[in-house]
Amino acid sequence: MYQAIEAISKAGVIQPLEPVKFDENEHLVILRLSKAYVDEAGSSASPADWKKWSGVLKDSPNLNDDPVSTQNALRSDWD
């Protein structure tokens, strides 16, 4: 099972933002976000920014089929 834990690094020590209880010798995978990504994600975007994505996939060759058959095809991959 995966669990996302947000943390920051202070003086080279990783500190979770919320209390987390770890098991002894528990295997962890740490994903480090670049400073540019964090700065961009934290910037205040205007509410109208979502409109630039409207209709982007309308001409996609992957989405020309019937939506229900596309869902069924994707779900059959999980079986």
PyMOL commands that set and color helices and strands:
alter all, ss='L'
color gray80, all
select helices_A, chain A and resi 35-42+47-53+61-63+67-78
alter helices_A, ss='H'
color red, helices_A
select strands_A, chain A and resi 7-10+13-16
alter strands_A, ss='S'
color yellow, strands_A
deselect
rebuild
show_as cartoon
